[in-house]
Amino acid sequence: MKQKTRLGNLNLKYILIASLCLCLSSVKGQESKSISLEQLQSEMLVKTGDIVSVSCDFEQNKHLQYLDAVVTSTGKLIFDKKNRLRWEYVDPFEYLIVINNGIFSIKTDGRVSEYDIESNKMFSQISELIVSSVNGTIFTDPSFNVSAEQNEKEYTVLMQPKDEELKKVLSEIKLQIDKTNFSVNKVIMYEKEDNYTEINFLNKKFNAQLAADTFACE
């Protein structure tokens, strides 16, 4: 079943994750040093110029301090440079987000809801994040205070939102980016009350042949 609907009580946090992870387990204990955002953007454009699609598995761990618990879920992510996205949770629940041809679709419990990106401010901002993630300008995005550092194997990008609505959900986003191919290894989102969500990206494949219905939400 498909329906077009107004923006409801969507989880903005997870939608933002999907957008930020399009730049397509962490290395600790290495000495880090700062790097200019302009240099990082320049290197990214060089190293990702031949990448037209990225597919991977992900493991999401939500750390809930008030329960002293970690909630784990897994799924698959596929993105191409036509700004199409498939973000699919498969365990322990099924939940699908697809961005394709100006439409933001969500499928849950067999029901598909569609949102016109251009007619909604939030989805329009998400679309802009997608484009900036691909072309590297996300590192100089005026919507965030951004800083970066590096070690031998990774770049670490810290992003603090300026938007007041987004601040209510997230205090900081941390991206850990592989130096060899500029794919995201990990995203950590820090929330209120010391809760945070960590997503690791695994089994990454670049420029794989994609099925015709990859970006269909049915």
DRENPAPA-114566 format. One record per residue (C-alpha): x, y, z. Coordinates in steps of 0.25 Angstrom, whole numbers, plus 2048, in hexadecimal, padded with zeros to 3 digits. Layout:
BEGIN
X, Y, Z
...
This chain:
BEGIN
800, 800, 800
805, 80E, 7FC
801, 81B, 801
805, 82A, 800
805, 830, 80E
809, 83C, 815
816, 83C, 81E
812, 834, 82A
81A, 831, 837
826, 82B, 830
833, 828, 836
83B, 834, 831
848, 82E, 837
848, 821, 82F
844, 829, 822
850, 832, 825
859, 826, 826
855, 821, 819
859, 82F, 813
866, 830, 819
86B, 822, 816
86A, 824, 807
879, 829, 806
87A, 81D, 801
891, 7FD, 835
896, 80A, 83A
8A5, 80C, 83C
8A9, 810, 84A
8B5, 814, 852
8BC, 81A, 846
8C1, 829, 847
8B8, 832, 83F
8BB, 840, 839
8B2, 84A, 833
8AF, 84C, 824
8A9, 858, 81D
89B, 856, 818
89F, 85B, 80A
8AA, 851, 809
8A1, 846, 80D
897, 84A, 803
8A1, 84B, 7F8
8A6, 83D, 7FB
898, 837, 7FC
895, 83C, 7EE
8A2, 836, 7E8
8A0, 828, 7EF
891, 827, 7EC
890, 82C, 7DE
88E, 81E, 7D8
884, 818, 7E2
876, 818, 7DD
870, 80F, 7E7
872, 809, 7F5
86C, 7FD, 7FC
86E, 7F8, 80A
869, 7F1, 816
867, 7F9, 823
866, 7F6, 832
85F, 801, 83A
861, 801, 84A
859, 80A, 852
85E, 80D, 85F
853, 810, 86A
859, 815, 877
84C, 815, 87E
84A, 806, 87B
859, 803, 87C
857, 7FC, 86F
85B, 7FB, 860
851, 7F9, 856
857, 7F2, 849
851, 7F2, 83B
857, 7EE, 82E
854, 7F1, 81F
858, 7F5, 811
85C, 803, 80B
85D, 806, 7FC
85F, 813, 7F5
863, 818, 7E8
867, 826, 7E2
85A, 828, 7DC
857, 82C, 7EB
84E, 81F, 7ED
84E, 818, 7FA
84A, 80B, 800
84B, 80A, 80F
845, 7FD, 814
844, 7F7, 822
843, 7E8, 822
845, 7E3, 830
83E, 7E3, 83A
834, 7EB, 833
831, 7EF, 824
831, 7FD, 820
835, 803, 813
838, 812, 80E
83A, 815, 7FF
83D, 822, 7F9
83B, 822, 7EA
837, 82C, 7E0
833, 837, 7E9
82B, 82E, 7F2
82E, 829, 800
827, 81C, 803
826, 814, 810
821, 806, 811
81D, 800, 81F
813, 7F5, 822
810, 7F3, 813
80C, 801, 812
813, 80C, 809
812, 81B, 80B
818, 824, 801
81C, 833, 803
820, 83D, 7F8
82D, 842, 7FC
82C, 850, 7F5
81F, 853, 7FD
824, 850, 80A
82F, 859, 811
835, 84D, 819
836, 844, 80D
83B, 84F, 805
846, 851, 80F
849, 842, 80F
84A, 842, 800
854, 84D, 801
85C, 845, 80B
85D, 83A, 801
862, 842, 7F6
86D, 849, 7FF
871, 83B, 805
874, 837, 7F6
87B, 843, 7F2
883, 845, 7FF
87D, 852, 802
877, 84C, 80F
884, 850, 816
881, 85E, 814
872, 85E, 815
86D, 86B, 81C
863, 862, 824
86E, 85C, 82C
87A, 860, 834
884, 856, 82E
892, 852, 832
89B, 847, 82E
8A7, 83F, 832
8AF, 833, 82D
8B8, 827, 831
8BF, 81D, 828
8B2, 816, 823
8A6, 81F, 825
8A1, 82D, 825
897, 831, 830
88D, 83C, 82D
885, 842, 839
878, 849, 835
870, 852, 83F
863, 856, 83A
85F, 865, 839
850, 863, 836
848, 864, 843
83E, 859, 840
84A, 84F, 83D
851, 853, 84A
845, 84E, 851
848, 840, 84B
857, 840, 84A
863, 847, 851
86E, 842, 848
870, 838, 83C
87E, 831, 83A
882, 82B, 82D
88E, 822, 82C
892, 821, 81D
89C, 817, 817
8A8, 81E, 811
8A9, 814, 805
89C, 816, 7FF
895, 821, 807
889, 818, 80B
883, 819, 819
888, 80F, 823
87F, 813, 82E
875, 81E, 832
873, 822, 841
867, 82B, 844
867, 831, 852
859, 834, 858
854, 839, 865
856, 833, 872
862, 82C, 86E
85B, 823, 864
862, 820, 857
861, 818, 84A
86C, 811, 843
86C, 80C, 835
877, 803, 82F
877, 801, 820
87C, 7F3, 81C
87F, 7EB, 80F
87F, 7F8, 806
87F, 7F6, 7F7
881, 801, 7ED
87B, 802, 7DF
874, 7F5, 7E0
869, 7F1, 7D6
85C, 7F5, 7DC
84E, 7EF, 7D9
844, 7F7, 7D2
83A, 7F7, 7DE
845, 7FB, 7E8
83F, 809, 7EA
831, 804, 7EA
829, 805, 7F7
81E, 7FA, 7F5
